[in-house]
Amino acid sequence: MRFVIVPGIGDSDDGHWQTIWQTKWGDEASRIAPSSWTEPDLDDWCEAIDREVRAEKDVMIVAHSLGCLAVAHWIATGMDDPIHGAFLVTPPDRYARSFPAAASTFLAAHERSIEVPGLIVCSDDDPYCAPKAAKQMALQWEIPMVNAGALGHISSDSGIDEWMQGQMIFKVFRALTTR
């Protein structure tokens, strides 16, 4: 199994659970490389996902924040290479006031079924997405959702380091999608 990491705006820093997991997975993991992390363009990010997935075999995507919207859009618009699943942590609500203005192209991301095994992990107090909005995304994408409790945006700022709870959720998700 290969893991493709799709961070959110600004990439994931060294203290972010995605980076810690990627380091732990070593050669089994890779990260997308869009043209810009701080001025994200939906098409560019989808092309970066496509390049990374195409370069790998037997792939599971692990996305965070804005990366979740890119992954869902990439899948919905006809990905060429099948993946085992999409683990989507704290996707932002595009309709919330907190949605980053720099990511305006992501407002056009598709809202239909992603048609691969997927899971949204949300937080009770995510400043970028209320649980109700996360539930709506799960319904639109036709995938289940797990609420991880009060962890903010589930990022470096959450103080969760390697995020053991997330690793357990991911382990179960992976076991259910790779039978």
N, C-alpha and C positions, 0 to 999 in steps of 0.2 A: 504494500500500500504506500502510495506517495501522497504527501500533504501539500497543498498549494495554499499559502497564506495570502489573504487579501485584506490588508489593513484599511483603516479609515483615513480621513483627511489628515495630512501631516505625517503619515506613516506611524508605525508603532515603535516607541523608544525602547531602550535596553531594559527598562523596568516593567514593560508591558507584558502581560501574560502571553500574547502571541509570540513575541520575540523569545521569551523564555521557553515556550513549547518548541519553537522552531530550532532553537539551540539544542534542546534535549533530543529532538528527532534527528538532528544531524543531516546526513545526506538524503534522508527520506523526505526532507521538506525543502520547499523553495518558496520565494516570495515574488509577487508580481512586480514589474518595474514600469509604471506608467511614466509619461513625459513629465508630469508634475504632481507632487503630493499636495502642494498648497494651493494650486489653481486647478482643481480636478475637472476633467472633462469626461462625461459619461462614455462617449464613444472611445476615447483613448484608453480609459480604464478597462472597457470590455475587450478591446484589442489586446491589452496587456494580459488579461485573464486568458484569452484565447491562445496567445503565444505560449504562456506558461503551461497550460493544460495540454496543448498539442505536443509540447516537448516531453511530457510525462506519460506514463501508463498507469492504470489502476489508481485513479485520483479521488481524493476526498478534499473538498474545499473548506477552509476554516476562515471565515470572514468576520470582520468587526465593523460596526458603525456604517459609515458611508460605503464601505466595501460590500456590505450586505445588499444594498440597493444595486450596486454594479453587478454582483453575482446574479441576483434575481432577474435583472434586465438581460444579461448575457444568456442565461438559460432560456428565458421566455422568447428571445428573438432568434432562437435557432442555433444553439451551440452545435458544433460539428462533432465533437468528441464526447461520448457519454462519460459521466462521472458517477462515483458511488453515492455521493450525497453532498449536501451543503449545510454546514454547521454555521448558523448566522446569529452572531451575538450583538445585541443592542442596536438593531437598525434604527436610524433616526426617522422621525416623523417629518416627511416633506412638507406637511401643511402647518407645522408648528412655527411659532415666531422664532424659536431657537435654531431653526434650520440655517446652516451657514450660507450666507449670500454668495460666497465664492463657489459654491457647488450648484449654481442655478441650473446647469444642464441636467442634473440628476432629477429635477422636477418631472422630466419626461420619462422616467423609468417606468416600465410596464408594471401593471398591478394584477396580472393574471397568474394562473397556476404555474409553478415552476416545473412540475412534472418530473421531478427526481426526488428521492428521499431527502427531506430537509427538516430542520428544527430551528426555531427561533428561541433564543434565550434572552429574556428581558429582565429588567430590574424594577422594583417598586418605585424607586426615586431617580430614575434616569432623567437628567435635565433635558435630553433631546427627544425623549419618547415616553409618553405616559403608557402604563400597561394596557389601557383601553385601545390606544392606537396600535400597539404591538399586536394585540389580539386581532384587530382589524386586518393588519398585514398578514398574519397567519391564516386568516380566513380567505383573503384574496389569493394568497400563494398556495392555499390548500395544503398546509403543513401544520404539525403540532407546535405548541409553544410551552415553554417551561419558564416559570418565574423564579429567579434565583434569590429573591429577597431584596433588601435595601443595600445595593452595591453601587449606586450611582450609575455612571456610564460603563461600568465594568472595564476600567482602563487603569493605567498607572496611578491615576489620582485616587482610585478606590482602595489602594493599599493592600491589594490581594496577592501580590507577587506572582507565584506560579499558579494561582487560583485552583486549589485542590478540588473544590466543589465543581468547578467547570471541567476539570479533568475527568471526574467521575461521570458527569453528564455526558461528556464526549465519548467516554469508554462505552457507555450503554448505547448511545446513538450509533457508534461505529459497529458494535456487535449486532445491532438490529438491521443495519443496512448492508452488511458484507457477508451475509450468509451464503 
